[in-house]
């Protein structure tokens, strides 16, 4: 078999890189559990009719078919999920009688989309979602809660002593605010106006204004006020006055302003020079299913990735006709962040194996003695491995060096010794009591910003 | 939307059950890392030609197709992997220049097979694999190593203070032993004889003997000796004498006997009343690609599941024509064990949420005060949540009870108190110092053997 080549859009990591990704996932899981979120997984497949409810992604769905199946129509109409929200909504409906509401869950799983691969966008990718779902009602303070939980998680990832992810801005807006403002201006097809305004990040403001006037039929003065609203942003609740100054009145606008102001104020204690939570009135993502709060997140220096973490409030996440399940959630693109970060910064683990210690081997006959040392270390939670062959000790030390294993253990009749191969220090040691420094117990994370990107 | 129904063969777990599964995966990962195995993940898809190299599973492969793709031939000939060995062999070849050999890796991922669902057999399932792969050569002691690592992992799962999985027998055999024995008997088509002998677990011995004589053309006396070999089993190396007593001589038989005896002897220290490692000369799995050691594992009381953990030695796990990569590995069917265990024993978590504490809410205005308590607890790694609404305290306690949260925290002007709702004990507490008993910090695992299966 010839050497295989990578598949575009299906990223795979080397062991030391995978350690970084695993650390990201562990950090997320730890944070979500501290906040009381329960972990679940859903199956990778959903019936096609479920997957096509979000119309715009239908072309990206991967259908399944059994190899020797007669029909080309797909296996019982199943496709791979393209996000974790559609499966979660189905899971809630299917298990509603066995869940306690409000139900907080996190879910870290792969999803698949057949879109054109580019930096941060893959055909197979890992998402980390948190959602809170209620039965019939879900008070607004849960919007604040999911925001705070995700900011907590991202802040931990941005800790230089952990992953050292760049700083970020969580940008929030509120659909009630936009819709109320548009209705206060007398507009009726608010969705159409939002769709045009959403082009502001790609087209010049004059072009968007021309489209609002010529295509959407707005008066020039109305179009100006629509565009003025979209320029408002603030890291505190001063945006309320800026909106009020535009002179539009509507009950829904009042509610949206109150909610957004409360959200920004409630996150003020989480903000630092690297962590920003800001009202950005241009954010208008997927407004066809969101009904209140909406989120996007930009990573400093990685703006070209687009939003790495998005979500919002759905007043009807799921419904079986009798009962409605409102939800609010936010989804982090784990692959979208990790893969570019690895490529651009050379982020990697300090070693390619979990082992903190290589137990050297004097000769093949003494393998049981070396294994006994390894067992004694493992009994005290110290990861280690025994050298594969009784090569010269210099060669065994180089074996450890190539993998980044910091310590080599020598089993000798006259007593055991352990060498820190970074410093050359070699000391007497007892496998029943010796412990490496805490920082050496697990691989660390290191980055060579100057490393060549691939 | 009507209430969705489960998809046969695609098991999903409730939050408290998922906690059990997560605990199983965490235990496996911890054990594998203690032994120096690095975690990797491979993409879910492989080119079809890769997937069809193991011929017998071709009919179970799920092909992918984009929804609006013209051709029904599948998306660039991609299918979902049906195990983790085929992707791992490909990963080794693709990354050989960047890996250090011998390369130890573990991999815990989902796989998919379109087979008929039954207890312990699913269309989507989680596997946990460990393999050691060498370049050009891989000494036999690595066969011993993977056996010991998996026995260590399964022993931890069988610990009543952890998952409390039933006891198990790891059954080992050696293809060189069987093949050498057959060749020593003068047989040439040894694969054909193995295929017939493999039917011993389904057909009476007389029927198998008749097949060996009538279909495979063996002399009755030769057939008897072939069948006698398959009845030999032992928990120590006494099987060597039993085989020798059959009076067959062959160099390959000698090698096989030496290897199997060494394996059984090397695992003797791991054996207990619940953990058995035994030579079983009837084991003959997938012998077309295994070249030495082979493993199967039976779970006590769950024999109907078949082997829960299988593998062996491949002298050519992968090859690019110039270099050959021999490997030895073993694969645990996580779903095959966990799903039946949950269903039959009612194994579940002591609570459905990670929270150890519910911080009660006196009124909506005091939410910030309750949140401050929660933040103080989380800063000391205590998972908690704030009550969703300022209901009567009795109702808030029942909210905690329904989720299994053991402690309720009351924020009061005159000082904080925390109640253990299992005992009713209520004491003064300071959020900066109070810590729950270690056993209450995370959900525990409990089992109601008598609980009704679903």
Interface residues (C-beta under 8 A of the other chain):
Chain A: X1 X2 X3 X4 X5 X6 X7 X10 X11 X12 X13 X14 X15 X18 X19 X22 X33 X34 X35 X36 X37 X38 X39 X40 X41 X42 X43 X44 X45 X47 X48 X50 X58 X59 X60 X61 X62 X63 X64 X65 X66 X67 X68 X72 X74 X75 X78 X79 X80 X90 X91 X93 X94 X95 X96 X98 X99 X100 X102 X104 X105 X110 X112 X114 X124 X139 X141 X142 X318 X319 X320 X321 X352 X353 X354 X355 X367 X378 X381 X382 X383 X384 X385 X388 X389 X402 X403
Chain B: X1 X2 X3 X4 X5 X6 X7 X10 X11 X12 X13 X14 X15 X18 X19 X22 X33 X34 X35 X36 X37 X38 X39 X40 X41 X42 X43 X44 X45 X47 X48 X50 X58 X59 X60 X61 X62 X63 X64 X65 X66 X67 X68 X72 X74 X75 X78 X79 X80 X90 X91 X93 X94 X95 X96 X98 X99 X100 X102 X104 X105 X110 X112 X114 X124 X139 X141 X142 X318 X319 X320 X321 X352 X353 X354 X355 X367 X378 X381 X382 X383 X384 X385 X388 X389 X402 X403
